Amino acid sequence: MAYPYQIRTLDQYHQEYKRSVENPEEFWDEVASNFQWKKKWDKVLNWNFKEPKVEWFINGKLNITENCIDRHLASMGEKPAIIWEPNNPEERVRIVTYNRLHKRVCQVAQMLHNLGVKKGDRVCIYMGMIPELVYAVLGCARIGAIHSVIFGGFSAQSIADRLYDADAEFIITCDGAFRGNKDIPLKSIIDDALIGNRSVKKVIVYTRTRTPVSMLKGRDVWWEDEMEHAEHQVEKDGKVYFPAEEMDAEDPLFILYTSGSTGKPKGVVHSSAGYMVWTNYTFVNTFQYQPGDVHFCTADIGWITGHSYIIYGPLSAGGTSLMFEGIPTWPDAGRFWDIVDRHKVNILYTAPTAIRSLMGFGLDPIKGKDLSSLRILGTVGEPINEEAWHWYDDNIGKNRCPIVDTWWQTETGGVLISNLAGVTPAIPSWASLPLPGVQPILVDENGNEITERDENGIIKGNLCIKAPWPSTIRTTYGDHERCRTNYFSAYENLYFTGDGAMKDEKGNYRITGRVDDVLNVSGHRLGTAEVENAINMHAGVVESAVVGYPHDIKGQGVYAFVIFEHLHSDENLTRQDILQTVTRIIGPIAKPDKIQFVSGLPKTRSGKIMRRILRKIAEGDTSNLGDTTTLLDPGIVEEIKNGRL
Ligand code: WT7
């Protein structure tokens, strides 16, 4: 069998789960022995959640790119590693074989080496969804540089903050990126981000859109020139070679920024070995991947889902990963189904927000599309409502494809709670069972385990995890204390997810959503404080408060209450101005859906904004706002209620 650790039956799941919890070291020792190591580990696991310290495969040495590429070459060199579908369906599809991927990654590694990149250096990658992005990511990993991919929708200011936090010395970008009918000028945004920057030494620019760019002498170089030079260096006697740096199991592989409840995004750091083992293990088990399957994950590589299930999971398993440059609704809302049909996709992994948005176009876009190659469907990013689940099941899976509802986070590196496709039962809108090695626990505000069940046998509480899994977050870059206070200090000896959950009598979990000041907008995380900071940057804004409200397509929408100094007659113009500012400071993804101007905010006598009240008003549920007598100015609630948008 291709993957000896692939669970194939329900009984086997229960056995494996039990084994993984009773004897984790033996369990993961066995799984890890299926990878290519330069030196075997001395011990499987060391940990305490106090510091926190989590170390897996101690003193093991490896390079993840040898596991994602080199070890597949002998048997699968000419098999497709990546199938690339361009934004414009008229443009040529690119099939990247493992041999070709090997060559390109060696070239990038050589190019980075030539430009002075060394092990441990931070390389920021800001590119569209093109194969070169994968070459860049893996080229970094090959020489041991730490990649930090930034989603193409972030603004110059957001990039500048991340470059500064990571102390990045190198950037890989493109002239521009195609998305639908838009052409995003990536290089020009990078130029803005670099004003005042002191750390970046080189910017490598790949030509994708032929948008005019300004190239700074001594700093900016063309990818094409550097790669051509590198090509001669890595090719000898018809063979391609660039040594893969020997990495310690715990050497950081990448940083990925994500929002939290404070104003500043955190640089989540993942390790080399643990992350590799977990993304591979969860890929093979959750999706029941079989050799030859075409796996289509629709996420952007700028998010963790793309890192784990477009690049590292599928490639480490020798799989075929379909990568799509565009968006689901361009040139029309049948694009996903057209891709599934033309490339005979077997596994489709997407987000509830995409499903809901496509639902809105009815069944016409599906007509005439052959979806019979599909075997397994998946969702990720937010709770999936039953209506969307059934639409997906009926119209895309035609009631013959198991749907996996995968719950996880940037910090967890890979899936923690999900059914295994066709192996463990799927329950609409339930993420269901933990993967082997994952020990969830529901606790109350004091960190005590909740065991009391309601009349339906359900337990509700805050979702924590009791013990480390191989791809546990290792630190937040440059600030370990922040990692501790954010995830490991709310409850002693537990990792706190920030999510609330329910558990039924069979041990299935249903995630109910964030319990902190974090929004989930179209499956993307947004901190309310972060959006408020951006709004407050706008001249004339005195103060603001941001909350989420249920949104038909996005899951959650952003509702902003804003105190504005001198509101002139055209409120809408002021709204547009504020949206511009948010776009400048964070990016279009953070734009509020609703902006209500208010003369004050409901605050306690100590000055704390009562978000509970604002949330209720935004949700339109104003019948019971709870006790408002402790407010500094109880009258303000009435005004806000009446002005609700
Ligand atoms: C938050 C993590 C993990 C990749 C995408 C998002 C929510 C994620 C589910 C799911 C219910 C989910 C949680 C989590 N979430 N998947 N299947 N069911 N909620 O990554 O940006 O790190 O966000 O997304 O609230 O904490 P992220």
Boltz pocket constraint, residues with backbone or C-beta under 6 A from the ligand:
constraints:
  - pocket:
      binder: B
      contacts: [[A, 258], [A, 304], [A, 305], [A, 379], [A, 380], [A, 381], [A, 382], [A, 383], [A, 384], [A, 405], [A, 406], [A, 407], [A, 408], [A, 409], [A, 410], [A, 411], [A, 417], [A, 431], [A, 497], [A, 498], [A, 499], [A, 511], [A, 512], [A, 513], [A, 514], [A, 520], [A, 523], [A, 524], [A, 525]]
      max_distance: 6.0
